Amino acid sequence: MLSKINSEDVIITAGPDFLINGIRDLINTDHIISSRLDTDKMKVAYLNFGENKVKGYMALYGDKRIDYFFTDSYNDKALMDISERVYIVKKRQTQQNKIASLRKRIYR
């Protein structure tokens, strides 16, 4: 998947910023939204999970819909709901999520 990322892509992860920053050189984009840790207090400052992923995305990009959304978890349903096309990644393979795609066609 790393080779498919381009500079305009947005990475939205629940992973903490210190882990993402550790692989930033391998990711071809600077558009990254992640959980943040307060290392002084050793606490989670912001948990980028569930609805918070959508809030974080919208804070930066407004109401701009996501054209193609790739995920490995149905925990990302909130992001699926604002995406045109949803792909589930399993064992390095991608499959279009037919339920999400059908829902988009019905509710547009």
Sine and cosine of phi, psi and omega as CSV:
sin_phi,cos_phi,sin_psi,cos_psi,sin_omega,cos_omega
0.00,0.00,-0.55,0.84,-0.03,-1.00
-0.84,0.54,-0.61,0.79,-0.03,-1.00
-0.94,0.34,-0.29,0.96,-0.01,-1.00
-1.00,0.02,-0.17,0.99,-0.04,-1.00
-0.98,0.20,0.76,-0.65,0.09,-1.00
-0.91,-0.42,0.11,-0.99,-0.16,-0.99
-0.90,0.43,-0.35,0.94,0.00,-1.00
-1.00,-0.02,-0.19,0.98,-0.03,-1.00
-0.94,0.35,0.46,-0.89,0.04,-1.00
-0.92,-0.40,0.78,-0.63,0.08,-1.00
-0.98,-0.17,0.82,-0.57,0.02,-1.00
-0.85,-0.53,0.92,-0.39,-0.11,-0.99
-0.69,-0.72,0.50,-0.86,0.12,-0.99
-0.99,0.16,-0.23,0.97,0.00,-1.00
-0.86,0.51,0.52,-0.86,-0.03,-1.00
-0.95,0.30,0.49,-0.87,-0.06,-1.00
-0.84,0.55,-0.58,0.81,-0.03,-1.00
-0.91,0.41,-0.51,0.86,0.07,-1.00
-0.96,0.29,-0.69,0.72,0.00,-1.00
-0.90,0.44,-0.67,0.74,0.02,-1.00
-0.89,0.46,-0.47,0.88,0.02,-1.00
-0.93,0.37,-0.39,0.92,0.01,-1.00
-0.90,-0.44,0.20,0.98,-0.06,-1.00
-0.81,0.59,-0.57,0.82,0.01,-1.00
-0.91,0.40,-0.37,0.93,0.00,-1.00
-1.00,0.03,-0.28,0.96,-0.04,-1.00
-0.99,-0.11,0.76,-0.65,-0.10,-1.00
-1.00,0.06,0.40,0.91,0.01,-1.00
-0.60,-0.80,0.49,-0.87,0.10,-1.00
-0.98,-0.18,-0.02,1.00,-0.01,-1.00
-1.00,0.04,1.00,0.04,-0.08,-1.00
-0.77,-0.64,0.79,-0.62,0.07,-1.00
-0.89,-0.45,0.87,-0.49,-0.06,-1.00
-0.67,-0.74,0.14,-0.99,0.14,-0.99
-0.93,0.36,0.46,-0.89,-0.01,-1.00
-0.83,-0.55,0.66,-0.75,0.04,-1.00
-0.95,-0.30,0.62,-0.78,0.16,-0.99
-1.00,-0.07,0.99,-0.16,-0.11,-0.99
-0.94,0.35,-0.41,0.91,0.05,-1.00
-0.93,0.38,-0.66,0.76,-0.02,-1.00
-0.99,-0.11,-0.11,0.99,-0.04,-1.00
0.82,0.58,0.74,0.67,0.01,-1.00
-0.72,-0.70,0.37,-0.93,0.10,-0.99
-0.97,0.25,0.87,-0.49,0.02,-1.00
-0.99,0.13,-0.57,0.82,0.00,-1.00
-0.47,-0.88,0.83,-0.56,0.04,-1.00
-0.99,-0.16,0.93,-0.37,-0.02,-1.00
-1.00,0.03,0.99,0.15,-0.09,-1.00
-0.55,-0.83,0.57,-0.82,0.06,-1.00
0.87,0.50,-0.75,-0.66,0.00,-1.00
-0.87,0.49,-0.46,0.89,0.02,-1.00
-0.89,0.46,-0.49,0.87,0.04,-1.00
-0.90,0.44,-0.66,0.75,0.03,-1.00
-0.93,0.37,-0.68,0.73,0.02,-1.00
-0.87,0.49,-0.69,0.73,0.03,-1.00
-0.90,0.44,-0.67,0.75,0.04,-1.00
-0.89,0.45,-0.75,0.66,-0.05,-1.00
-0.92,0.39,-0.51,0.86,0.05,-1.00
-0.88,0.47,-0.55,0.84,-0.01,-1.00
-1.00,-0.06,-0.57,0.82,-0.16,-0.99
-0.86,-0.51,0.11,0.99,0.02,-1.00
0.90,0.44,-0.62,-0.78,-0.04,-1.00
-1.00,0.02,0.21,0.98,-0.01,-1.00
-0.88,0.48,0.87,-0.50,0.00,-1.00
-0.94,0.34,0.40,-0.92,0.04,-1.00
-1.00,-0.01,0.83,-0.55,-0.02,-1.00
-0.94,0.35,-0.80,0.60,-0.03,-1.00
-0.77,-0.64,0.82,-0.58,-0.02,-1.00
-0.85,-0.52,0.83,-0.55,0.01,-1.00
-0.93,-0.37,0.74,-0.67,0.00,-1.00
-0.52,-0.85,0.34,-0.94,0.10,-1.00
-0.93,-0.37,0.18,0.98,-0.11,-0.99
-0.56,-0.83,0.67,-0.74,0.10,-0.99
-0.97,0.26,-0.07,1.00,0.14,-0.99
-0.90,0.43,-0.26,0.97,-0.01,-1.00
-1.00,-0.02,0.41,0.91,-0.05,-1.00
-0.82,0.57,-0.62,0.79,0.00,-1.00
-0.87,0.50,-0.63,0.78,0.06,-1.00
-0.96,0.28,-0.57,0.82,0.05,-1.00
-0.85,0.52,-0.62,0.78,-0.05,-1.00
-0.91,0.42,-0.40,0.92,0.01,-1.00
-0.96,-0.28,0.29,0.96,-0.05,-1.00
-0.93,-0.37,0.59,-0.81,0.05,-1.00
-0.95,0.31,-0.77,0.64,0.00,-1.00
-0.80,-0.60,0.72,-0.70,-0.03,-1.00
-0.88,-0.47,0.73,-0.68,0.04,-1.00
-0.82,-0.57,0.74,-0.67,0.07,-1.00
-0.99,-0.10,0.78,-0.62,0.00,-1.00
-0.98,-0.18,0.84,-0.54,0.04,-1.00
-0.68,-0.73,0.81,-0.59,0.04,-1.00
0.76,0.65,0.76,0.65,0.05,-1.00
0.92,0.39,0.17,0.98,0.05,-1.00
-0.92,-0.40,0.55,-0.84,0.05,-1.00
-0.92,-0.39,0.62,-0.78,0.07,-1.00
-0.75,-0.67,0.69,-0.73,0.07,-1.00
-0.95,0.32,0.71,-0.70,0.01,-1.00
-0.98,0.22,0.96,-0.27,-0.10,-0.99
-0.92,0.40,-0.58,0.81,0.00,-1.00
-0.91,0.42,-0.73,0.68,0.01,-1.00
-0.90,0.44,-0.65,0.76,-0.01,-1.00
-0.91,0.41,-0.68,0.73,0.01,-1.00
-0.90,0.43,-0.69,0.73,0.01,-1.00
-0.86,0.52,-0.65,0.76,0.00,-1.00
-0.89,0.45,-0.65,0.76,-0.01,-1.00
-0.92,0.39,-0.59,0.81,-0.05,-1.00
-0.97,0.24,-0.65,0.76,-0.15,-0.99
-0.99,-0.15,0.14,0.99,-0.01,-1.00
-0.91,0.41,0.00,0.00,0.00,0.00
